[in-house]
């Protein structure tokens, strides 16, 4: 789905940027150009980033590694 019509940026592109380390709207603007024209996509793009952060923190596995002597 297109999130930013002005710059033809999709939800998939935003999620990919989030996976690669983009943390906030400013990072998305620098990386993809989201919300640099009319700005109507700003809230949707920010929501996608929030979802990514919540999912990443919630489902990140904890790996137990015993100490070796």
PDB file of N, H, CA, C and O in Angstrom:
ATOM      1  N   UNK A   1       0.841  -1.167   0.000  1.00  0.00           N
ATOM      2  CA  UNK A   1       0.000   0.000   0.000  1.00  0.00           C
ATOM      3  C   UNK A   1       0.893   1.239   0.000  1.00  0.00           C
ATOM      4  O   UNK A   1       1.908   1.289   0.695  1.00  0.00           O
ATOM      5  N   UNK A   2       0.504   2.223  -0.779  1.00  0.00           N
ATOM      6  H   UNK A   2      -0.320   2.183  -1.343  1.00  0.00           H
ATOM      7  CA  UNK A   2       1.247   3.483  -0.794  1.00  0.00           C
ATOM      8  C   UNK A   2       0.909   4.289   0.450  1.00  0.00           C
ATOM      9  O   UNK A   2      -0.261   4.500   0.770  1.00  0.00           O
ATOM     10  N   UNK A   3       1.934   4.729   1.138  1.00  0.00           N
ATOM     11  H   UNK A   3       2.885   4.558   0.878  1.00  0.00           H
ATOM     12  CA  UNK A   3       1.763   5.571   2.316  1.00  0.00           C
ATOM     13  C   UNK A   3       1.990   7.020   1.931  1.00  0.00           C
ATOM     14  O   UNK A   3       1.212   7.897   2.307  1.00  0.00           O
ATOM     15  N   UNK A   4       3.052   7.273   1.183  1.00  0.00           N
ATOM     16  H   UNK A   4       3.684   6.560   0.878  1.00  0.00           H
ATOM     17  CA  UNK A   4       3.389   8.624   0.737  1.00  0.00           C
ATOM     18  C   UNK A   4       3.142   8.692  -0.775  1.00  0.00           C
ATOM     19  O   UNK A   4       3.949   8.225  -1.578  1.00  0.00           O
ATOM     20  N   UNK A   5       2.028   9.274  -1.125  1.00  0.00           N
ATOM     21  H   UNK A   5       1.372   9.654  -0.472  1.00  0.00           H
ATOM     22  CA  UNK A   5       1.654   9.371  -2.537  1.00  0.00           C
ATOM     23  C   UNK A   5       2.597  10.329  -3.282  1.00  0.00           C
ATOM     24  O   UNK A   5       2.982  10.066  -4.421  1.00  0.00           O
ATOM     25  N   UNK A   6       2.958  11.424  -2.640  1.00  0.00           N
ATOM     26  H   UNK A   6       2.645  11.638  -1.714  1.00  0.00           H
ATOM     27  CA  UNK A   6       3.803  12.432  -3.294  1.00  0.00           C
ATOM     28  C   UNK A   6       5.127  11.848  -3.794  1.00  0.00           C
ATOM     29  O   UNK A   6       5.610  12.204  -4.869  1.00  0.00           O
ATOM     30  N   UNK A   7       5.703  10.944  -2.991  1.00  0.00           N
ATOM     31  H   UNK A   7       5.310  10.655  -2.118  1.00  0.00           H
ATOM     32  CA  UNK A   7       7.010  10.377  -3.334  1.00  0.00           C
ATOM     33  C   UNK A   7       6.944   8.891  -3.687  1.00  0.00           C
ATOM     34  O   UNK A   7       7.979   8.238  -3.821  1.00  0.00           O
ATOM     35  N   UNK A   8       5.733   8.357  -3.836  1.00  0.00           N
ATOM     36  H   UNK A   8       4.892   8.887  -3.727  1.00  0.00           H
ATOM     37  CA  UNK A   8       5.514   6.954  -4.212  1.00  0.00           C
ATOM     38  C   UNK A   8       6.260   5.990  -3.288  1.00  0.00           C
ATOM     39  O   UNK A   8       6.993   5.117  -3.751  1.00  0.00           O
ATOM     40  N   UNK A   9       6.062   6.160  -1.961  1.00  0.00           N
ATOM     41  H   UNK A   9       5.466   6.870  -1.585  1.00  0.00           H
ATOM     42  CA  UNK A   9       6.726   5.316  -0.970  1.00  0.00           C
ATOM     43  C   UNK A   9       5.687   4.387  -0.354  1.00  0.00           C
ATOM     44  O   UNK A   9       4.616   4.820   0.072  1.00  0.00           O
ATOM     45  N   UNK A  10       6.022   3.118  -0.316  1.00  0.00           N
ATOM     46  H   UNK A  10       6.892   2.767  -0.662  1.00  0.00           H
ATOM     47  CA  UNK A  10       5.085   2.110   0.157  1.00  0.00           C
ATOM     48  C   UNK A  10       5.335   1.742   1.622  1.00  0.00           C
ATOM     49  O   UNK A  10       6.375   2.055   2.203  1.00  0.00           O
ATOM     50  N   UNK A  11       4.343   1.069   2.186  1.00  0.00           N
ATOM     51  H   UNK A  11       3.499   0.814   1.714  1.00  0.00           H
ATOM     52  CA  UNK A  11       4.453   0.554   3.549  1.00  0.00           C
ATOM     53  C   UNK A  11       5.628  -0.423   3.642  1.00  0.00           C
ATOM     54  O   UNK A  11       6.353  -0.437   4.636  1.00  0.00           O
ATOM     55  N   UNK A  12       5.807  -1.228   2.615  1.00  0.00           N
ATOM     56  H   UNK A  12       5.218  -1.217   1.807  1.00  0.00           H
ATOM     57  CA  UNK A  12       6.900  -2.204   2.585  1.00  0.00           C
ATOM     58  C   UNK A  12       8.263  -1.506   2.669  1.00  0.00           C
ATOM     59  O   UNK A  12       9.157  -1.976   3.372  1.00  0.00           O
ATOM     60  N   UNK A  13       8.420  -0.403   1.964  1.00  0.00           N
ATOM     61  H   UNK A  13       7.694  -0.021   1.393  1.00  0.00           H
ATOM     62  CA  UNK A  13       9.681   0.339   2.004  1.00  0.00           C
ATOM     63  C   UNK A  13       9.936   0.917   3.397  1.00  0.00           C
ATOM     64  O   UNK A  13      11.072   0.931   3.870  1.00  0.00           O
ATOM     65  N   UNK A  14       8.879   1.390   4.046  1.00  0.00           N
ATOM     66  H   UNK A  14       7.956   1.379   3.661  1.00  0.00           H
ATOM     67  CA  UNK A  14       9.020   1.945   5.392  1.00  0.00           C
ATOM     68  C   UNK A  14       9.409   0.845   6.372  1.00  0.00           C
ATOM     69  O   UNK A  14      10.283   1.043   7.216  1.00  0.00           O
ATOM     70  N   UNK A  15       8.764  -0.310   6.264  1.00  0.00           N
ATOM     71  H   UNK A  15       8.054  -0.470   5.579  1.00  0.00           H
ATOM     72  CA  UNK A  15       9.108  -1.429   7.150  1.00  0.00           C
ATOM     73  C   UNK A  15      10.555  -1.898   6.925  1.00  0.00           C
ATOM     74  O   UNK A  15      11.254  -2.248   7.876  1.00  0.00           O
ATOM     75  N   UNK A  16      10.987  -1.903   5.685  1.00  0.00           N
ATOM     76  H   UNK A  16      10.419  -1.619   4.912  1.00  0.00           H
ATOM     77  CA  UNK A  16      12.366  -2.293   5.372  1.00  0.00           C
ATOM     78  C   UNK A  16      13.350  -1.290   5.983  1.00  0.00           C
ATOM     79  O   UNK A  16      14.383  -1.688   6.522  1.00  0.00           O
ATOM     80  N   UNK A  17      13.041  -0.013   5.902  1.00  0.00           N
ATOM     81  H   UNK A  17      12.202   0.310   5.464  1.00  0.00           H
ATOM     82  CA  UNK A  17      13.897   1.013   6.502  1.00  0.00           C
ATOM     83  C   UNK A  17      13.940   0.852   8.016  1.00  0.00           C
ATOM     84  O   UNK A  17      14.995   1.014   8.631  1.00  0.00           O
ATOM     85  N   UNK A  18      12.798   0.535   8.618  1.00  0.00           N
ATOM     86  H   UNK A  18      11.941   0.403   8.119  1.00  0.00           H
ATOM     87  CA  UNK A  18      12.748   0.323  10.065  1.00  0.00           C
ATOM     88  C   UNK A  18      13.615  -0.871  10.456  1.00  0.00           C
ATOM     89  O   UNK A  18      14.322  -0.819  11.462  1.00  0.00           O
ATOM     90  N   UNK A  19      13.565  -1.940   9.674  1.00  0.00           N
ATOM     91  H   UNK A  19      12.990  -1.982   8.856  1.00  0.00           H
ATOM     92  CA  UNK A  19      14.401  -3.114   9.946  1.00  0.00           C
ATOM     93  C   UNK A  19      15.883  -2.784   9.848  1.00  0.00           C
ATOM     94  O   UNK A  19      16.701  -3.344  10.577  1.00  0.00           O
ATOM     95  N   UNK A  20      16.221  -1.875   8.949  1.00  0.00           N
ATOM     96  H   UNK A  20      15.556  -1.420   8.357  1.00  0.00           H
ATOM     97  CA  UNK A  20      17.630  -1.524   8.768  1.00  0.00           C
ATOM     98  C   UNK A  20      18.119  -0.507   9.793  1.00  0.00           C
ATOM     99  O   UNK A  20      19.287  -0.117   9.774  1.00  0.00           O
ATOM    100  N   UNK A  21      17.214  -0.068  10.705  1.00  0.00           N
ATOM    101  H   UNK A  21      16.266  -0.385  10.721  1.00  0.00           H
ATOM    102  CA  UNK A  21      17.675   0.784  11.799  1.00  0.00           C
ATOM    103  C   UNK A  21      17.061   2.162  11.895  1.00  0.00           C
ATOM    104  O   UNK A  21      17.363   2.890  12.841  1.00  0.00           O
ATOM    105  N   UNK A  22      16.217   2.553  10.967  1.00  0.00           N
ATOM    106  H   UNK A  22      15.971   1.962  10.198  1.00  0.00           H
ATOM    107  CA  UNK A  22      15.570   3.867  11.054  1.00  0.00           C
ATOM    108  C   UNK A  22      14.641   3.862  12.265  1.00  0.00           C
ATOM    109  O   UNK A  22      13.811   2.964  12.410  1.00  0.00           O
ATOM    110  N   UNK A  23      14.781   4.872  13.140  1.00  0.00           N
ATOM    111  H   UNK A  23      15.455   5.601  13.022  1.00  0.00           H
ATOM    112  CA  UNK A  23      14.047   4.904  14.399  1.00  0.00           C
ATOM    113  C   UNK A  23      12.913   5.917  14.452  1.00  0.00           C
ATOM    114  O   UNK A  23      11.980   5.754  15.239  1.00  0.00           O
ATOM    115  N   UNK A  24      12.976   6.965  13.626  1.00  0.00           N
ATOM    116  H   UNK A  24      13.734   7.097  12.987  1.00  0.00           H
ATOM    117  CA  UNK A  24      11.992   8.036  13.760  1.00  0.00           C
ATOM    118  C   UNK A  24      11.658   8.655  12.405  1.00  0.00           C
ATOM    119  O   UNK A  24      12.228   8.286  11.378  1.00  0.00           O
ATOM    120  N   UNK A  25      10.732   9.594  12.424  1.00  0.00           N
ATOM    121  H   UNK A  25      10.269   9.893  13.258  1.00  0.00           H
ATOM    122  CA  UNK A  25      10.273  10.217  11.186  1.00  0.00           C
ATOM    123  C   UNK A  25      11.405  10.960  10.478  1.00  0.00           C
ATOM    124  O   UNK A  25      11.474  10.963   9.249  1.00  0.00           O
ATOM    125  N   UNK A  26      12.279  11.580  11.241  1.00  0.00           N
ATOM    126  H   UNK A  26      12.223  11.577  12.239  1.00  0.00           H
ATOM    127  CA  UNK A  26      13.397  12.309  10.618  1.00  0.00           C
ATOM    128  C   UNK A  26      14.293  11.350   9.844  1.00  0.00           C
ATOM    129  O   UNK A  26      14.779  11.673   8.760  1.00  0.00           O
ATOM    130  N   UNK A  27      14.500  10.185  10.405  1.00  0.00           N
ATOM    131  H   UNK A  27      14.105   9.922  11.285  1.00  0.00           H
ATOM    132  CA  UNK A  27      15.288   9.173   9.711  1.00  0.00           C
ATOM    133  C   UNK A  27      14.617   8.712   8.430  1.00  0.00           C
ATOM    134  O   UNK A  27      15.278   8.505   7.412  1.00  0.00           O
ATOM    135  N   UNK A  28      13.286   8.552   8.485  1.00  0.00           N
ATOM    136  H   UNK A  28      12.749   8.720   9.312  1.00  0.00           H
ATOM    137  CA  UNK A  28      12.546   8.174   7.276  1.00  0.00           C
ATOM    138  C   UNK A  28      12.620   9.266   6.217  1.00  0.00           C
ATOM    139  O   UNK A  28      12.748   8.984   5.025  1.00  0.00           O
ATOM    140  N   UNK A  29      12.538  10.506   6.664  1.00  0.00           N
ATOM    141  H   UNK A  29      12.434  10.735   7.632  1.00  0.00           H
ATOM    142  CA  UNK A  29      12.646  11.617   5.713  1.00  0.00           C
ATOM    143  C   UNK A  29      14.005  11.607   5.036  1.00  0.00           C
ATOM    144  O   UNK A  29      14.097  11.802   3.824  1.00  0.00           O
ATOM    145  N   UNK A  30      15.045  11.385   5.797  1.00  0.00           N
ATOM    146  H   UNK A  30      14.970  11.226   6.782  1.00  0.00           H
ATOM    147  CA  UNK A  30      16.398  11.362   5.228  1.00  0.00           C
ATOM    148  C   UNK A  30      16.601  10.163   4.307  1.00  0.00           C
ATOM    149  O   UNK A  30      17.209  10.283   3.243  1.00  0.00           O
ATOM    150  N   UNK A  31      16.086   9.005   4.724  1.00  0.00           N
ATOM    151  H   UNK A  31      15.592   8.907   5.588  1.00  0.00           H
ATOM    152  CA  UNK A  31      16.298   7.759   3.976  1.00  0.00           C
ATOM    153  C   UNK A  31      15.422   7.648   2.732  1.00  0.00           C
ATOM    154  O   UNK A  31      15.898   7.286   1.656  1.00  0.00           O
ATOM    155  N   UNK A  32      14.128   7.967   2.892  1.00  0.00           N
ATOM    156  H   UNK A  32      13.742   8.262   3.766  1.00  0.00           H
ATOM    157  CA  UNK A  32      13.173   7.716   1.806  1.00  0.00           C
ATOM    158  C   UNK A  32      12.505   8.969   1.239  1.00  0.00           C
ATOM    159  O   UNK A  32      12.016   8.950   0.109  1.00  0.00           O
ATOM    160  N   UNK A  33      12.480  10.043   2.003  1.00  0.00           N
ATOM    161  H   UNK A  33      12.877  10.058   2.921  1.00  0.00           H
ATOM    162  CA  UNK A  33      11.772  11.238   1.555  1.00  0.00           C
ATOM    163  C   UNK A  33      10.317  11.283   1.997  1.00  0.00           C
ATOM    164  O   UNK A  33       9.532  12.071   1.470  1.00  0.00           O
ATOM    165  N   UNK A  34       9.950  10.440   2.964  1.00  0.00           N
ATOM    166  H   UNK A  34      10.588   9.800   3.392  1.00  0.00           H
ATOM    167  CA  UNK A  34       8.575  10.416   3.475  1.00  0.00           C
ATOM    168  C   UNK A  34       8.245  11.754   4.119  1.00  0.00           C
ATOM    169  O   UNK A  34       9.066  12.321   4.840  1.00  0.00           O
ATOM    170  N   UNK A  35       7.040  12.259   3.858  1.00  0.00           N
ATOM    171  H   UNK A  35       6.373  11.799   3.272  1.00  0.00           H
ATOM    172  CA  UNK A  35       6.509  13.473   4.491  1.00  0.00           C
ATOM    173  C   UNK A  35       7.366  14.711   4.218  1.00  0.00           C
ATOM    174  O   UNK A  35       7.476  15.593   5.070  1.00  0.00           O
ATOM    175  N   UNK A  36       7.963  14.775   3.051  1.00  0.00           N
ATOM    176  H   UNK A  36       7.874  14.059   2.359  1.00  0.00           H
ATOM    177  CA  UNK A  36       8.765  15.954   2.710  1.00  0.00           C
ATOM    178  C   UNK A  36       8.021  16.900   1.771  1.00  0.00           C
ATOM    179  O   UNK A  36       8.518  17.984   1.466  1.00  0.00           O
ATOM    180  N   UNK A  37       6.834  16.500   1.310  1.00  0.00           N
ATOM    181  H   UNK A  37       6.431  15.619   1.557  1.00  0.00           H
ATOM    182  CA  UNK A  37       6.038  17.389   0.458  1.00  0.00           C
ATOM    183  C   UNK A  37       4.818  17.881   1.227  1.00  0.00           C
ATOM    184  O   UNK A  37       4.915  18.863   1.963  1.00  0.00           O
ATOM    185  N   UNK A  38       3.685  17.227   1.074  1.00  0.00           N
ATOM    186  H   UNK A  38       3.606  16.429   0.476  1.00  0.00           H
ATOM    187  CA  UNK A  38       2.449  17.715   1.709  1.00  0.00           C
ATOM    188  C   UNK A  38       2.354  17.330   3.181  1.00  0.00           C
ATOM    189  O   UNK A  38       1.690  18.026   3.949  1.00  0.00           O
ATOM    190  N   UNK A  39       2.993  16.249   3.590  1.00  0.00           N
ATOM    191  H   UNK A  39       3.532  15.683   2.966  1.00  0.00           H
ATOM    192  CA  UNK A  39       3.013  15.841   4.988  1.00  0.00           C
ATOM    193  C   UNK A  39       1.809  15.046   5.459  1.00  0.00           C
ATOM    194  O   UNK A  39       1.729  14.714   6.641  1.00  0.00           O
ATOM    195  N   UNK A  40       0.878  14.732   4.584  1.00  0.00           N
ATOM    196  H   UNK A  40       0.944  15.002   3.623  1.00  0.00           H
ATOM    197  CA  UNK A  40      -0.317  14.007   5.023  1.00  0.00           C
ATOM    198  C   UNK A  40      -0.016  12.558   5.409  1.00  0.00           C
ATOM    199  O   UNK A  40      -0.853  11.915   6.043  1.00  0.00           O
ATOM    200  N   UNK A  41       1.132  12.037   5.054  1.00  0.00           N
ATOM    201  H   UNK A  41       1.812  12.559   4.539  1.00  0.00           H
ATOM    202  CA  UNK A  41       1.506  10.664   5.378  1.00  0.00           C
ATOM    203  C   UNK A  41       2.278  10.559   6.689  1.00  0.00           C
ATOM    204  O   UNK A  41       2.600   9.457   7.135  1.00  0.00           O
ATOM    205  N   UNK A  42       2.571  11.678   7.295  1.00  0.00           N
ATOM    206  H   UNK A  42       2.309  12.573   6.932  1.00  0.00           H
ATOM    207  CA  UNK A  42       3.425  11.716   8.481  1.00  0.00           C
ATOM    208  C   UNK A  42       2.930  10.792   9.597  1.00  0.00           C
ATOM    209  O   UNK A  42       3.716  10.028  10.157  1.00  0.00           O
ATOM    210  N   UNK A  43       1.648  10.853   9.924  1.00  0.00           N
ATOM    211  H   UNK A  43       1.009  11.474   9.469  1.00  0.00           H
ATOM    212  CA  UNK A  43       1.111  10.057  11.016  1.00  0.00           C
ATOM    213  C   UNK A  43       1.132   8.562  10.691  1.00  0.00           C
ATOM    214  O   UNK A  43       1.482   7.748  11.546  1.00  0.00           O
ATOM    215  N   UNK A  44       0.768   8.204   9.487  1.00  0.00           N
ATOM    216  H   UNK A  44       0.484   8.865   8.792  1.00  0.00           H
ATOM    217  CA  UNK A  44       0.763   6.793   9.088  1.00  0.00           C
ATOM    218  C   UNK A  44       2.180   6.225   9.105  1.00  0.00           C
ATOM    219  O   UNK A  44       2.395   5.114   9.589  1.00  0.00           O
ATOM    220  N   UNK A  45       3.132   6.967   8.588  1.00  0.00           N
ATOM    221  H   UNK A  45       2.957   7.870   8.195  1.00  0.00           H
ATOM    222  CA  UNK A  45       4.526   6.515   8.582  1.00  0.00           C
ATOM    223  C   UNK A  45       5.047   6.346  10.006  1.00  0.00           C
ATOM    224  O   UNK A  45       5.743   5.375  10.302  1.00  0.00           O
ATOM    225  N   UNK A  46       4.716   7.279  10.881  1.00  0.00           N
ATOM    226  H   UNK A  46       4.151   8.068  10.641  1.00  0.00           H
ATOM    227  CA  UNK A  46       5.141   7.192  12.282  1.00  0.00           C
ATOM    228  C   UNK A  46       4.518   5.986  12.967  1.00  0.00           C
ATOM    229  O   UNK A  46       5.172   5.319  13.769  1.00  0.00           O
ATOM    230  N   UNK A  47       3.261   5.702  12.656  1.00  0.00           N
ATOM    231  H   UNK A  47       2.730   6.243  12.004  1.00  0.00           H
ATOM    232  CA  UNK A  47       2.575   4.548  13.240  1.00  0.00           C
ATOM    233  C   UNK A  47       3.242   3.240  12.808  1.00  0.00           C
ATOM    234  O   UNK A  47       3.379   2.323  13.618  1.00  0.00           O
ATOM    235  N   UNK A  48       3.651   3.144  11.567  1.00  0.00           N
ATOM    236  H   UNK A  48       3.540   3.888  10.909  1.00  0.00           H
ATOM    237  CA  UNK A  48       4.339   1.944  11.079  1.00  0.00           C
ATOM    238  C   UNK A  48       5.652   1.755  11.841  1.00  0.00           C
ATOM    239  O   UNK A  48       5.999   0.631  12.201  1.00  0.00           O
ATOM    240  N   UNK A  49       6.377   2.836  12.087  1.00  0.00           N
ATOM    241  H   UNK A  49       6.095   3.750  11.794  1.00  0.00           H
ATOM    242  CA  UNK A  49       7.618   2.743  12.868  1.00  0.00           C
ATOM    243  C   UNK A  49       7.331   2.296  14.299  1.00  0.00           C
ATOM    244  O   UNK A  49       8.055   1.456  14.834  1.00  0.00           O
ATOM    245  N   UNK A  50       6.291   2.840  14.928  1.00  0.00           N
ATOM    246  H   UNK A  50       5.702   3.522  14.494  1.00  0.00           H
ATOM    247  CA  UNK A  50       5.924   2.434  16.288  1.00  0.00           C
ATOM    248  C   UNK A  50       5.587   0.943  16.337  1.00  0.00           C
ATOM    249  O   UNK A  50       6.021   0.235  17.245  1.00  0.00           O
ATOM    250  N   UNK A  51       4.819   0.475  15.366  1.00  0.00           N
ATOM    251  H   UNK A  51       4.467   1.051  14.628  1.00  0.00           H
ATOM    252  CA  UNK A  51       4.473  -0.947  15.310  1.00  0.00           C
ATOM    253  C   UNK A  51       5.730  -1.805  15.215  1.00  0.00           C
ATOM    254  O   UNK A  51       5.840  -2.840  15.872  1.00  0.00           O
ATOM    255  N   UNK A  52       6.666  -1.367  14.398  1.00  0.00           N
ATOM    256  H   UNK A  52       6.577  -0.526  13.864  1.00  0.00           H
ATOM    257  CA  UNK A  52       7.909  -2.134  14.237  1.00  0.00           C
ATOM    258  C   UNK A  52       8.673  -2.204  15.556  1.00  0.00           C
ATOM    259  O   UNK A  52       9.152  -3.273  15.934  1.00  0.00           O
ATOM    260  N   UNK A  53       8.793  -1.079  16.260  1.00  0.00           N
ATOM    261  H   UNK A  53       8.404  -0.211  15.953  1.00  0.00           H
ATOM    262  CA  UNK A  53       9.514  -1.068  17.540  1.00  0.00           C
ATOM    263  C   UNK A  53       8.836  -1.976  18.562  1.00  0.00           C
ATOM    264  O   UNK A  53       9.521  -2.708  19.278  1.00  0.00           O
ATOM    265  N   UNK A  54       7.506  -1.944  18.646  1.00  0.00           N
ATOM    266  H   UNK A  54       6.950  -1.349  18.065  1.00  0.00           H
ATOM    267  CA  UNK A  54       6.779  -2.781  19.598  1.00  0.00           C
ATOM    268  C   UNK A  54       6.956  -4.254  19.274  1.00  0.00           C
ATOM    269  O   UNK A  54       7.193  -5.064  20.170  1.00  0.00           O
ATOM    270  N   UNK A  55       6.844  -4.605  18.006  1.00  0.00           N
ATOM    271  H   UNK A  55       6.651  -3.947  17.278  1.00  0.00           H
ATOM    272  CA  UNK A  55       6.991  -5.993  17.584  1.00  0.00           C
ATOM    273  C   UNK A  55       8.409  -6.478  17.833  1.00  0.00           C
ATOM    274  O   UNK A  55       8.614  -7.600  18.298  1.00  0.00           O
ATOM    275  N   UNK A  56       9.376  -5.647  17.528  1.00  0.00           N
ATOM    276  H   UNK A  56       9.209  -4.736  17.151  1.00  0.00           H
ATOM    277  CA  UNK A  56      10.776  -6.025  17.715  1.00  0.00           C
ATOM    278  C   UNK A  56      11.065  -6.294  19.187  1.00  0.00           C
ATOM    279  O   UNK A  56      11.712  -7.287  19.517  1.00  0.00           O
ATOM    280  N   UNK A  57      10.602  -5.435  20.062  1.00  0.00           N
ATOM    281  H   UNK A  57      10.076  -4.627  19.794  1.00  0.00           H
ATOM    282  CA  UNK A  57      10.877  -5.589  21.492  1.00  0.00           C
ATOM    283  C   UNK A  57      10.109  -6.753  22.102  1.00  0.00           C
ATOM    284  O   UNK A  57      10.600  -7.396  23.030  1.00  0.00           O
ATOM    285  N   UNK A  58       8.925  -7.031  21.601  1.00  0.00           N
ATOM    286  H   UNK A  58       8.526  -6.509  20.847  1.00  0.00           H
ATOM    287  CA  UNK A  58       8.078  -8.059  22.197  1.00  0.00           C
ATOM    288  C   UNK A  58       8.522  -9.463  21.822  1.00  0.00           C
ATOM    289  O   UNK A  58       8.458 -10.362  22.660  1.00  0.00           O
ATOM    290  N   UNK A  59       8.959  -9.676  20.622  1.00  0.00           N
ATOM    291  H   UNK A  59       9.011  -8.946  19.942  1.00  0.00           H
ATOM    292  CA  UNK A  59       9.228 -11.025  20.146  1.00  0.00           C
ATOM    293  C   UNK A  59      10.713 -11.338  19.986  1.00  0.00           C
ATOM    294  O   UNK A  59      11.067 -12.356  19.391  1.00  0.00           O
ATOM    295  N   UNK A  60      11.551 -10.509  20.489  1.00  0.00           N
ATOM    296  H   UNK A  60      11.263  -9.682  20.972  1.00  0.00           H
ATOM    297  CA  UNK A  60      12.979 -10.760  20.364  1.00  0.00           C
ATOM    298  C   UNK A  60      13.378 -11.916  21.281  1.00  0.00           C
ATOM    299  O   UNK A  60      13.142 -11.843  22.487  1.00  0.00           O
ATOM    300  N   UNK A  61      13.965 -12.961  20.750  1.00  0.00           N
ATOM    301  H   UNK A  61      14.156 -13.020  19.770  1.00  0.00           H
ATOM    302  CA  UNK A  61      14.295 -14.122  21.583  1.00  0.00           C
ATOM    303  C   UNK A  61      15.455 -13.826  22.533  1.00  0.00           C
ATOM    304  O   UNK A  61      16.339 -13.022  22.237  1.00  0.00           O
ATOM    305  N   UNK A  62      15.422 -14.482  23.653  1.00  0.00           N
ATOM    306  H   UNK A  62      14.704 -15.135  23.893  1.00  0.00           H
ATOM    307  CA  UNK A  62      16.515 -14.386  24.614  1.00  0.00           C
ATOM    308  C   UNK A  62      17.305 -15.674  24.489  1.00  0.00           C
ATOM    309  O   UNK A  62      16.748 -16.766  24.603  1.00  0.00           O
ATOM    310  N   UNK A  63      18.588 -15.548  24.258  1.00  0.00           N
ATOM    311  H   UNK A  63      19.041 -14.661  24.166  1.00  0.00           H
ATOM    312  CA  UNK A  63      19.437 -16.718  24.067  1.00  0.00           C
ATOM    313  C   UNK A  63      20.253 -16.936  25.337  1.00  0.00           C
ATOM    314  O   UNK A  63      20.994 -16.060  25.782  1.00  0.00           O
ATOM    315  N   UNK A  64      20.098 -18.106  25.894  1.00  0.00           N
ATOM    316  H   UNK A  64      19.496 -18.817  25.532  1.00  0.00           H
ATOM    317  CA  UNK A  64      20.852 -18.477  27.094  1.00  0.00           C
ATOM    318  C   UNK A  64      22.110 -19.196  26.669  1.00  0.00           C
ATOM    319  O   UNK A  64      22.076 -20.170  25.917  1.00  0.00           O
ATOM    320  N   UNK A  65      23.210 -18.695  27.166  1.00  0.00           N
ATOM    321  H   UNK A  65      23.238 -17.904  27.777  1.00  0.00           H
ATOM    322  CA  UNK A  65      24.492 -19.343  26.892  1.00  0.00           C
ATOM    323  C   UNK A  65      25.198 -19.584  28.229  1.00  0.00           C
ATOM    324  O   UNK A  65      25.612 -18.627  28.883  1.00  0.00           O
ATOM    325  N   UNK A  66      25.341 -20.833  28.638  1.00  0.00           N
ATOM    326  H   UNK A  66      25.005 -21.610  28.107  1.00  0.00           H
ATOM    327  CA  UNK A  66      25.989 -21.114  29.894  1.00  0.00           C
ATOM    328  C   UNK A  66      27.474 -20.743  29.853  1.00  0.00           C
ATOM    329  O   UNK A  66      28.119 -20.813  28.806  1.00  0.00           O
ATOM    330  N   UNK A  67      27.988 -20.356  30.991  1.00  0.00           N
ATOM    331  H   UNK A  67      27.464 -20.299  31.841  1.00  0.00           H
ATOM    332  CA  UNK A  67      29.403 -20.034  31.084  1.00  0.00           C
ATOM    333  C   UNK A  67      30.212 -21.310  31.000  1.00  0.00           C
ATOM    334  O   UNK A  67      29.853 -22.325  31.596  1.00  0.00           O
ATOM    335  N   UNK A  68      31.298 -21.256  30.263  1.00  0.00           N
ATOM    336  H   UNK A  68      31.590 -20.431  29.779  1.00  0.00           H
ATOM    337  CA  UNK A  68      32.169 -22.432  30.175  1.00  0.00           C
ATOM    338  C   UNK A  68      33.351 -22.235  31.098  1.00  0.00           C
ATOM    339  O   UNK A  68      33.848 -21.121  31.261  1.00  0.00           O
ATOM    340  N   UNK A  69      33.793 -23.314  31.695  1.00  0.00           N
ATOM    341  H   UNK A  69      33.389 -24.219  31.562  1.00  0.00           H
ATOM    342  CA  UNK A  69      34.905 -23.232  32.640  1.00  0.00           C
ATOM    343  C   UNK A  69      36.227 -23.355  31.967  1.00  0.00           C
ATOM    344  O   UNK A  69      37.264 -23.306  32.629  1.00  0.00           O
TER     345      UNK A  69
END
